Amino acid sequence: MNVMKYMLVAMVVLLASCSRSTTDYAEEDYDLLFPFAGIEKPKVSYEDQIVQLGNPDAPVSDFVYPGVEINTNVRTYNVTLTCQFREIDILGNNVPDDDLASRFVVRYVAANRQLITIASNTTNEEAAQYLTNGKPLELRFKAQSGFPMYLLVNGVGPRGSSIKATISAVSEDGFTIVKPLTVNEHQNEEGMDKIKGPFCAYIILP
């Protein structure tokens, strides 16, 4: 009986020696284990930005403002348009201004909701601005949600001529980046000819 008593006492002592008080554990530094990485910026989904097509051959007189009214969560965007044309001779040099034959047009919707024409040829009376051979033109303006980021590129030129344009928009807070609309066309047929891929499209700013 005494043997059993001693064995029971020994087991109690052994268990007591194996148990640890909660004060034996060091406090974890959760700030070190899980540091704050800052607020993540929203990821932009281009799938939500629908490209709507227009008619690149339609006259300016047919234009109807395609924007929509958005009254909630309205964002302000910085819109940038860049465009450039080039016409070269058989040696690859820029053709002098007096000898230019290209008749390219780039159109966009300005902040005042009007369709604006930029032309490569100074005889185009619809143009508000003219391009210089081989030199890029950049325009910037602000627009709000519901505004159509619009780009039209069309025209004719001699062999070796080209026209390119890009319009893009980024919200002022940097959280929303709109899918750019881009055109880069080369006229490679003999003589004067129309570009192969005239373009007209727009995206409603979200």
C-alpha positions in Angstrom: 0.0 0.0 0.0 2.9 2.3 0.9 4.5 1.5 -2.5 1.3 2.6 -4.3 1.2 5.9 -2.2 4.8 6.7 -3.1 4.2 6.0 -6.8 1.2 8.3 -6.8 3.1 11.1 -5.1 6.0 10.7 -7.6 3.6 11.0 -10.6 2.1 14.2 -9.2 5.5 15.7 -8.7 6.5 14.7 -12.2 3.4 16.2 -13.8 3.9 19.4 -11.8 7.5 19.7 -13.0 6.4 19.3 -16.7 3.6 22.0 -16.6 4.6 25.6 -17.4 2.9 28.7 -16.2 1.6 31.1 -18.9 4.1 33.5 -17.6 6.9 31.3 -19.0 5.9 32.1 -22.6 7.4 35.2 -24.2 4.9 37.7 -25.6 4.7 37.6 -29.4 5.4 40.8 -31.3 2.5 40.7 -33.8 3.6 44.0 -35.4 6.9 42.3 -36.3 5.2 39.0 -37.4 2.5 40.8 -39.5 3.8 44.2 -40.5 1.3 46.7 -42.0 2.0 46.9 -45.7 -0.3 49.9 -46.3 -3.7 50.0 -48.1 -3.6 48.2 -51.4 -4.7 50.1 -54.5 -7.6 48.7 -56.3 -6.7 46.6 -59.3 -8.1 47.9 -62.6 -10.1 45.5 -64.7 -10.0 46.3 -68.4 -12.9 43.8 -68.8 -15.2 46.5 -67.3 -14.1 49.1 -69.9 -16.1 48.4 -73.0 -14.6 49.6 -76.3 -17.5 50.9 -78.4 -17.0 51.3 -82.2 -17.9 54.2 -84.4 -17.8 54.9 -88.1 -14.4 56.3 -89.2 -15.9 57.5 -92.5 -18.8 59.5 -90.9 -18.7 63.2 -91.5 -18.3 65.6 -88.6 -21.8 66.8 -89.1 -23.1 63.4 -88.1 -21.4 63.4 -84.7 -23.7 63.0 -81.7 -22.0 63.3 -78.3 -22.0 59.7 -76.9 -21.2 60.5 -73.2 -23.5 59.5 -70.3 -24.4 61.1 -67.0 -22.9 59.5 -63.9 -23.9 61.1 -60.6 -22.3 58.7 -58.0 -18.6 58.0 -57.4 -17.6 60.6 -60.0 -13.9 60.6 -60.8 -11.8 63.2 -62.5 -9.4 62.0 -65.2 -6.3 63.4 -66.8 -6.7 62.6 -70.5 -3.7 62.6 -72.9 -3.8 62.5 -76.7 -0.6 62.0 -78.7 -0.4 61.9 -82.5 2.1 62.1 -85.3 2.3 61.6 -89.0 5.2 61.2 -91.3 5.7 61.5 -95.0 9.1 60.6 -96.5 10.7 60.6 -99.9 12.5 57.7 -101.6 15.6 58.5 -99.6 13.8 58.3 -96.3 13.9 62.0 -95.6 10.9 64.0 -94.4 9.0 65.6 -97.3 9.1 69.5 -97.2 5.9 71.1 -96.0 5.2 72.6 -99.4 5.3 69.2 -101.1 3.2 67.2 -98.6 0.4 65.1 -100.1 -0.9 63.2 -97.0 -4.4 64.0 -95.9 -4.7 62.3 -92.5 -7.1 63.3 -89.8 -7.2 62.6 -86.1 -10.4 63.4 -84.2 -11.2 63.4 -80.5 -13.9 64.7 -78.2 -12.6 67.7 -76.2 -13.5 68.7 -72.7 -16.3 71.0 -74.2 -17.9 67.8 -75.7 -17.1 69.0 -79.2 -15.5 66.7 -81.9 -12.2 68.3 -82.7 -10.2 67.6 -85.9 -6.4 67.5 -86.2 -5.1 67.3 -89.8 -1.9 66.7 -91.6 -2.8 68.9 -94.5 -3.4 72.7 -94.0 -6.0 72.7 -96.7 -8.4 70.9 -94.3 -10.8 73.6 -93.2 -12.4 71.5 -90.5 -9.2 71.2 -88.6 -8.6 73.1 -85.3 -5.0 72.2 -85.3 -2.4 70.9 -87.8 0.4 68.3 -87.5 4.0 69.0 -88.5 5.6 66.2 -90.5 7.6 63.9 -88.2 6.9 65.8 -85.0 4.6 64.4 -82.2 1.7 66.5 -80.9 0.5 66.1 -77.4 -2.7 67.5 -75.9 -3.9 67.2 -72.3 -7.3 68.0 -70.7 -9.5 66.9 -67.8 -12.7 64.9 -68.0 -15.1 63.2 -65.6 -16.8 59.9 -65.3 -19.3 59.4 -68.1 -17.1 61.3 -70.6 -16.3 59.4 -73.9 -12.5 58.9 -74.4 -12.8 59.0 -78.2 -10.3 58.5 -81.0 -10.8 58.6 -84.8 -7.9 58.1 -87.3 -8.4 58.1 -91.1 -7.1 59.5 -94.3 -4.9 58.9 -97.4 -1.3 59.3 -98.1 1.5 58.4 -100.6 3.5 55.2 -100.2 5.8 55.4 -97.1 3.6 57.7 -95.2 2.2 56.8 -91.7 -0.1 58.1 -89.0 -0.2 57.1 -85.4 -2.2 58.2 -82.4 -2.9 57.2 -78.8 -5.4 58.5 -76.2 -5.3 57.5 -72.6 -6.8 58.5 -69.2 -5.8 58.1 -65.6 -7.9 59.2 -62.6 -6.5 62.0 -60.5 -6.1 59.7 -57.5 -4.2 57.2 -59.7 -6.5 54.3 -58.8 -8.2 54.0 -62.2 -6.3 53.5 -65.4 -8.3 53.4 -68.6 -7.3 51.1 -71.4 -5.6 53.3 -74.1 -6.9 53.4 -77.6 -4.0 53.2 -80.0 -3.6 53.4 -83.8 -0.4 52.9 -85.9 -1.0 52.8 -89.6 1.4 52.7 -92.6 0.5 53.3 -96.2 2.6 50.8 -98.3 0.7 50.8 -101.6 2.0 52.4 -104.7 0.7 56.0 -105.2 -1.9 57.7 -103.0 -4.1 55.3 -101.1 -6.2 55.1 -98.0 -4.8 53.6 -94.8 -5.8 49.9 -94.4 -7.2 50.2 -90.9 -9.2 53.4 -90.4 -10.2 53.6 -86.8 -13.0 55.0 -84.7 -13.8 53.9 -81.1 -14.4 55.3 -77.6 -14.6 54.2 -74.0 -16.9 55.7 -71.4 -14.7 56.8 -68.5 -15.8 54.8 -65.4 
